[in-house]
Amino acid sequence: MTARYDLAKIKLGTLMTDPDAAGIILDVIPDLKASPTYLVARTLTASAALKLAEAQIGAEKAGELRRRVEALEA
């Protein structure tokens, strides 16, 4: 099984254009798009944005989000 995305390489903004990935992200962080930091976060790699989000959502939710997105098959 090949992962659809490498979170260390793909930008959060690009990831959010995939309905499957966006659905997972918004399930874990429902108010992401309303956050003032979203405009900046979407220019970062998904991995870097997730590290920033961890301070707000906690390590458990950040880990869940990472696992679910990485489980998407190519």
C-alpha positions as CSV (number, residue, x, y, z in Angstrom):
1,M,0.0,0.0,0.0
2,T,1.4,3.3,-1.0
3,A,0.4,6.5,0.8
4,R,-1.3,9.1,-1.3
5,Y,0.7,11.9,0.3
6,D,4.1,12.6,1.9
7,L,3.2,15.1,4.6
8,A,6.7,16.4,4.8
9,K,6.5,17.5,1.1
10,I,3.0,18.5,0.4
11,K,1.6,21.9,1.3
12,L,-1.4,22.1,3.6
13,G,-3.2,24.2,1.0
14,T,-2.7,21.5,-1.7
15,L,-3.8,18.8,0.7
16,M,-7.0,20.7,1.4
17,T,-8.0,20.5,-2.3
18,D,-8.4,16.7,-2.0
19,P,-11.9,16.0,-0.7
20,D,-10.8,12.9,1.2
21,A,-7.9,14.6,3.0
22,A,-9.9,17.8,3.6
23,G,-12.7,15.7,5.1
24,I,-10.3,14.1,7.6
25,I,-8.6,17.4,8.5
26,L,-11.9,19.2,9.0
27,D,-13.3,16.3,11.0
28,V,-10.4,16.7,13.5
29,I,-10.1,20.5,13.3
30,P,-13.6,21.7,12.3
31,D,-12.8,25.4,12.6
32,L,-9.5,25.3,10.7
33,K,-10.6,27.5,7.8
34,A,-12.0,30.2,10.2
35,S,-8.7,30.4,12.1
36,P,-6.6,33.5,11.4
37,T,-3.5,31.3,11.1
38,Y,-5.0,29.2,8.3
39,L,-3.8,31.6,5.6
40,V,-0.2,31.2,6.7
41,A,-0.5,27.5,7.7
42,R,-1.7,26.5,4.2
43,T,1.6,27.7,2.7
44,L,3.5,25.4,5.0
45,T,4.1,21.7,4.5
46,A,1.3,19.6,6.0
47,S,3.9,18.3,8.5
48,A,5.0,21.8,9.7
49,A,1.4,23.0,9.9
50,L,0.5,19.9,12.0
51,K,3.3,20.7,14.4
52,L,1.9,24.2,14.8
53,A,-1.6,22.9,15.2
54,E,-0.5,20.5,17.9
55,A,-0.2,23.3,20.4
56,Q,-3.9,24.1,19.9
57,I,-5.4,20.6,19.4
58,G,-3.0,18.5,21.4
59,A,-0.7,15.6,20.5
60,E,-3.4,13.0,20.5
61,K,-5.6,14.8,17.9
62,A,-2.5,15.7,15.8
63,G,-1.4,12.1,15.8
64,E,-4.9,10.9,14.8
65,L,-5.0,13.4,11.9
66,R,-1.5,12.3,10.7
67,R,-2.4,8.6,10.9
68,R,-5.7,9.1,9.0
69,V,-4.3,11.2,6.2
70,E,-1.2,8.9,5.8
71,A,-3.6,5.9,5.6
72,L,-5.2,7.3,2.4
73,E,-4.0,5.1,-0.5
74,A,-2.6,6.5,-3.7
